[in-house]
Amino acid sequence: SKRFFYLLLVTFLFSVLYVINYDIVDIDSYFLFSFIMLLFFGAFGIKFIFEKFSEIYYSLSITLIVLIFIFASNFSQVNQSDVYTFEDYTKSILQSVEKNSLILTYQWDYFVSPSYYYQYVENFRKDVVVIDKELLRRSWYYNQLKRNYPDVTKNIQNDINNFLIAVKPFERSENYDSNILEKYYRKILTGLISDTNRDVYIGLELFQNEMQRGELQLPEGYQIVPHLFMFKVVKGNEYVPAPIPDFKIRFPKNRNKYIDFIENVLGTMLTYRAMYEIQYGKIEKAKMYVNKIKSDLKNFQIPKSVLQFLN
């Protein structure tokens, strides 16, 4: 079946070459079409074995040996039975914040997309509003927010309406004014923080990127303090307590950059929290957060500037 062989081969190669351009944590599903092509090749291979040997015993033995070899040589690389990191990380974040809080972040692969499952399927901490900062650039996302959290968008609806008008030509690949888009986008971000009765938290990535570059500015009188997994937006300069770090994040044996990212975020936030406790003279509490890093995050390097205050 040479024509069928070439069809499968070309389809397989095109599928693989297309998919490898992506760099996402859930890329496995993108290879499904390639796997189907390989199944065709495998089926023809097994058919050939049974036609080659008249004794069915030999055919079954060879087929079984091949399947065992494939299983044994690939199992350790694809086994994810011990991967609980994303579940633990997501649930720990949701559990750490106050009731009816709002979380503004764009940790899609690590927290936002898992939160969709745990909140809407398992009904875990559905009171917490999780907003993806990057999705706020898309018109369809506001329909979702309005449907799920009408109170969150109510006070900034005028800015949202203006943004939706400005983003329409952009989404249609027409001429658009980027300055107007950015203006209302930033007003929406600021409004989500100031025009709400909810406790607001922002992700580490917003602090290190958007806030450092001045793209996200807090309303006057507000500041952020390191909480546990996120920064909490507060008014005034008073000391703000945080939960004790009694969470448990399970890390798998087979690590990748996504697992390393979560460990780095955890270590960085706990370090920020320890520095915050030191600033207010609460050395014993600072030691508690540093000891959590030492016990759970073996690969994270604690800054010497923090350790010198705790010796």
Solvent accessible surface area in square Angstrom, and as a share of the most:
residue,aa,sasa,rsa
1,S,110,0.71
2,K,155,0.65
3,R,218,0.79
4,F,70,0.29
5,F,89,0.37
6,Y,124,0.47
7,L,108,0.54
8,L,7,0.03
9,L,60,0.30
10,V,97,0.56
11,T,33,0.19
12,F,44,0.18
13,L,86,0.43
14,F,145,0.60
15,S,12,0.08
16,V,38,0.22
17,L,111,0.55
18,Y,123,0.47
19,V,7,0.04
20,I,101,0.51
21,N,122,0.63
22,Y,88,0.33
23,D,100,0.52
24,I,50,0.25
25,V,44,0.25
26,D,87,0.45
27,I,38,0.19
28,D,81,0.42
29,S,65,0.42
30,Y,92,0.35
31,F,46,0.19
32,L,106,0.53
33,F,104,0.43
34,S,2,0.01
35,F,101,0.42
36,I,79,0.40
37,M,14,0.06
38,L,85,0.42
39,L,127,0.63
40,F,84,0.35
41,F,59,0.24
42,G,37,0.35
43,A,59,0.46
44,F,84,0.35
45,G,34,0.32
46,I,66,0.34
47,K,112,0.48
48,F,123,0.51
49,I,27,0.14
50,F,76,0.32
51,E,117,0.53
52,K,133,0.56
53,F,77,0.32
54,S,117,0.76
55,E,99,0.45
56,I,114,0.58
57,Y,153,0.58
58,Y,118,0.45
59,S,0,0.00
60,L,97,0.48
61,S,35,0.23
62,I,56,0.28
63,T,15,0.09
64,L,106,0.53
65,I,114,0.58
66,V,66,0.38
67,L,93,0.46
68,I,99,0.50
69,F,139,0.58
70,I,88,0.45
71,F,131,0.55
72,A,70,0.54
73,S,53,0.34
74,N,68,0.35
75,F,94,0.39
76,S,74,0.48
77,Q,144,0.64
78,V,98,0.56
79,N,48,0.24
80,Q,112,0.50
81,S,82,0.53
82,D,51,0.27
83,V,46,0.27
84,Y,86,0.33
85,T,0,0.00
86,F,41,0.17
87,E,49,0.22
88,D,15,0.08
89,Y,0,0.00
90,T,0,0.00
91,K,53,0.22
92,S,18,0.11
93,I,0,0.00
94,L,0,0.00
95,Q,108,0.48
96,S,18,0.11
97,V,8,0.05
98,E,67,0.30
99,K,150,0.64
100,N,65,0.34
101,S,0,0.00
102,L,0,0.00
103,I,0,0.00
104,L,0,0.00
105,T,0,0.00
106,Y,55,0.21
107,Q,4,0.02
108,W,103,0.36
109,D,37,0.19
110,Y,34,0.13
111,F,0,0.00
112,V,0,0.00
113,S,37,0.24
114,P,22,0.14
115,S,0,0.00
116,Y,64,0.24
117,Y,104,0.39
118,Y,26,0.10
119,Q,2,0.01
120,Y,91,0.35
121,V,93,0.54
122,E,83,0.37
123,N,101,0.52
124,F,55,0.23
125,R,49,0.18
126,K,98,0.41
127,D,36,0.19
128,V,0,0.00
129,V,0,0.00
130,V,6,0.04
131,I,0,0.00
132,D,3,0.02
133,K,4,0.02
134,E,70,0.31
135,L,36,0.18
136,L,1,0.00
137,R,75,0.27
138,R,93,0.34
139,S,35,0.22
140,W,127,0.45
141,Y,2,0.01
142,Y,8,0.03
143,N,100,0.51
144,Q,35,0.15
145,L,2,0.01
146,K,120,0.51
147,R,170,0.62
148,N,51,0.26
149,Y,22,0.08
150,P,80,0.50
151,D,65,0.34
152,V,3,0.02
153,T,4,0.02
154,K,138,0.59
155,N,89,0.45
156,I,7,0.03
157,Q,54,0.24
158,N,118,0.60
159,D,26,0.14
160,I,3,0.02
161,N,65,0.33
162,N,56,0.29
163,F,4,0.02
164,L,53,0.26
165,I,126,0.64
166,A,16,0.12
167,V,1,0.01
168,K,102,0.43
169,P,31,0.19
170,F,74,0.31
171,E,74,0.33
172,R,151,0.55
173,S,107,0.69
174,E,94,0.42
175,N,150,0.77
176,Y,102,0.39
177,D,69,0.36
178,S,66,0.43
179,N,118,0.60
180,I,75,0.38
181,L,22,0.11
182,E,54,0.24
183,K,108,0.46
184,Y,38,0.14
185,Y,4,0.02
186,R,96,0.35
187,K,90,0.38
188,I,1,0.00
189,L,3,0.01
190,T,41,0.24
191,G,6,0.06
192,L,3,0.02
193,I,5,0.03
194,S,36,0.23
195,D,62,0.32
196,T,29,0.17
197,N,162,0.83
198,R,48,0.18
199,D,55,0.28
200,V,5,0.03
201,Y,0,0.00
202,I,0,0.00
203,G,0,0.00
204,L,6,0.03
205,E,18,0.08
206,L,0,0.00
207,F,43,0.18
208,Q,84,0.37
209,N,54,0.28
210,E,7,0.03
211,M,43,0.19
212,Q,116,0.52
213,R,144,0.52
214,G,25,0.24
215,E,47,0.21
216,L,4,0.02
217,Q,123,0.55
218,L,36,0.18
219,P,23,0.15
220,E,173,0.77
221,G,56,0.54
222,Y,53,0.20
223,Q,55,0.25
224,I,30,0.15
225,V,3,0.02
226,P,14,0.09
227,H,7,0.03
228,L,6,0.03
229,F,2,0.01
230,M,3,0.01
231,F,7,0.03
232,K,24,0.10
233,V,14,0.08
234,V,20,0.11
235,K,139,0.59
236,G,33,0.31
237,N,119,0.61
238,E,122,0.55
239,Y,55,0.21
240,V,21,0.12
241,P,87,0.55
242,A,22,0.17
243,P,48,0.30
244,I,104,0.53
245,P,12,0.08
246,D,112,0.58
247,F,23,0.10
248,K,135,0.57
249,I,10,0.05
250,R,102,0.37
251,F,49,0.21
252,P,9,0.06
253,K,186,0.79
254,N,85,0.43
255,R,86,0.31
256,N,72,0.37
257,K,113,0.48
258,Y,22,0.08
259,I,3,0.01
260,D,66,0.34
261,F,66,0.27
262,I,0,0.00
263,E,9,0.04
264,N,75,0.39
265,V,3,0.02
266,L,1,0.01
267,G,0,0.00
268,T,22,0.13
269,M,0,0.00
270,L,1,0.00
271,T,8,0.05
272,Y,62,0.24
273,R,0,0.00
274,A,0,0.00
275,M,90,0.40
276,Y,17,0.07
277,E,1,0.00
278,I,28,0.14
279,Q,138,0.61
280,Y,80,0.30
281,G,55,0.53
282,K,72,0.30
283,I,59,0.30
284,E,127,0.57
285,K,86,0.37
286,A,0,0.00
287,K,67,0.29
288,M,63,0.28
289,Y,2,0.01
290,V,3,0.02
291,N,82,0.42
292,K,26,0.11
293,I,1,0.00
294,K,111,0.47
295,S,66,0.42
296,D,35,0.18
297,L,3,0.02
298,K,150,0.63
299,N,95,0.49
300,F,36,0.15
301,Q,150,0.67
302,I,24,0.12
303,P,54,0.34
304,K,174,0.74
305,S,64,0.41
306,V,3,0.02
307,L,51,0.26
308,Q,115,0.51
309,F,115,0.48
310,L,21,0.10
311,N,163,0.84
